[in-house]
């Protein structure tokens, strides 16, 4: 169940964020722009969660708020559920709309908008 979803997300994120650094961060694949996390995914018990760190600022109906900062998520149980047109748009917004998670500890939990 999860492997096809993860493979599809990894390919789409890599294609949609050229030049981004992809690495394993807190045991999950995450893509970074200039050291700032912008997108990633994680396998949960019942689904795969796609996360955009600044996603609440995208103003997109397909993304749900996640956590106490600016992150938003979408969840999938099958690769054919991934809305590739929406995903391409979300990835473009991930490049253009960023909150500074890289320096959140130094700023004692306060986020500042980068773009």
C-alpha positions as CSV (number, residue, x, y, z in Angstrom):
1,X,0.0,0.0,0.0
2,X,2.5,2.6,1.1
3,X,5.4,1.9,-1.3
4,X,3.6,3.0,-4.5
5,X,2.4,6.2,-2.8
6,X,5.9,6.9,-1.5
7,X,7.5,6.3,-4.8
8,X,5.0,8.5,-6.6
9,X,5.4,11.3,-4.1
10,X,9.2,11.1,-4.2
11,X,9.3,11.3,-8.0
12,X,6.8,14.2,-8.1
13,X,8.5,16.2,-5.3
14,X,12.0,15.7,-6.9
15,X,10.6,16.9,-10.3
16,X,8.6,19.8,-8.8
17,X,11.5,21.1,-6.7
18,X,14.6,21.0,-8.9
19,X,17.7,22.0,-7.0
20,X,16.2,21.1,-3.7
21,X,18.3,19.0,-1.3
22,X,16.6,15.7,-0.5
23,X,17.6,14.0,2.7
24,X,16.3,11.8,5.5
25,X,15.4,14.1,8.4
26,X,13.8,12.7,11.6
27,X,13.6,9.3,9.8
28,X,11.5,10.7,6.9
29,X,12.3,12.0,3.4
30,X,12.3,15.8,3.3
31,X,13.2,18.3,0.6
32,X,15.1,21.5,1.6
33,X,15.6,24.8,-0.2
34,X,18.5,26.8,1.2
35,X,18.5,24.7,4.4
36,X,14.8,25.3,5.0
37,X,12.4,22.2,5.0
38,X,9.6,22.7,2.4
39,X,8.1,19.3,1.6
40,X,8.3,15.7,2.8
41,X,6.2,12.7,3.5
42,X,5.9,10.0,6.2
43,X,4.3,6.6,6.4
44,X,1.6,6.4,9.1
45,X,-0.2,3.3,10.2
46,X,-3.2,3.9,7.9
47,X,-1.8,6.2,5.1
48,X,1.1,8.2,3.8
49,X,1.1,11.9,4.9
50,X,2.4,14.5,2.5
51,X,3.6,17.6,4.5
52,X,4.3,21.1,3.4
53,X,6.0,23.1,6.2
54,X,4.5,26.4,4.9
55,X,1.4,24.8,3.5
56,X,-1.2,26.8,5.6
57,X,-0.1,29.9,3.7
58,X,-0.9,28.2,0.3
59,X,-4.6,28.8,0.6
60,X,-5.4,25.4,-0.9
61,X,-8.6,23.4,-0.1
62,X,-6.8,20.1,-0.6
63,X,-4.4,20.7,2.3
64,X,-5.4,20.5,6.0
65,X,-3.6,22.3,8.8
66,X,-1.1,20.3,10.8
67,X,0.5,21.2,14.1
68,X,0.9,24.5,15.8
69,X,3.0,26.4,13.2
70,X,2.3,26.8,9.4
71,X,2.4,23.2,8.1
72,X,-0.4,21.6,6.1
73,X,-0.9,18.0,5.0
74,X,-2.7,15.7,2.6
75,X,-3.1,12.0,3.2
76,X,-3.2,9.2,0.7
77,X,-3.8,5.4,0.9
78,X,-3.2,4.7,-2.8
79,X,-1.0,6.3,-5.6
80,X,-4.1,6.9,-7.8
81,X,-5.4,9.3,-5.1
82,X,-2.6,11.7,-5.6
83,X,-4.0,14.8,-7.4
84,X,-1.0,15.4,-9.7
85,X,-2.2,18.8,-10.9
86,X,-2.8,20.0,-7.4
87,X,0.5,18.5,-6.3
88,X,2.4,20.4,-9.0
89,X,0.7,23.7,-7.9
90,X,1.5,23.0,-4.2
91,X,5.1,22.3,-5.0
92,X,5.3,25.7,-6.9
93,X,3.9,27.4,-3.9
94,X,6.3,25.5,-1.6
95,X,9.2,27.2,-3.5
96,X,7.5,30.7,-3.5
97,X,5.9,30.7,0.0
98,X,8.3,29.9,2.8
99,X,8.4,30.4,6.5
100,X,11.9,30.3,8.2
101,X,11.9,26.9,9.9
102,X,15.7,26.7,9.7
103,X,16.0,29.4,12.4
104,X,13.0,28.6,14.5
105,X,15.1,27.3,17.5
106,X,17.3,30.4,17.4
107,X,14.1,32.6,17.4
108,X,12.7,30.6,20.3
109,X,9.7,29.2,18.3
110,X,8.8,32.3,16.4
111,X,8.4,31.9,12.6
112,X,9.2,34.7,10.2
113,X,8.2,34.7,6.5
114,X,11.0,34.4,4.0
115,X,9.0,34.6,0.8
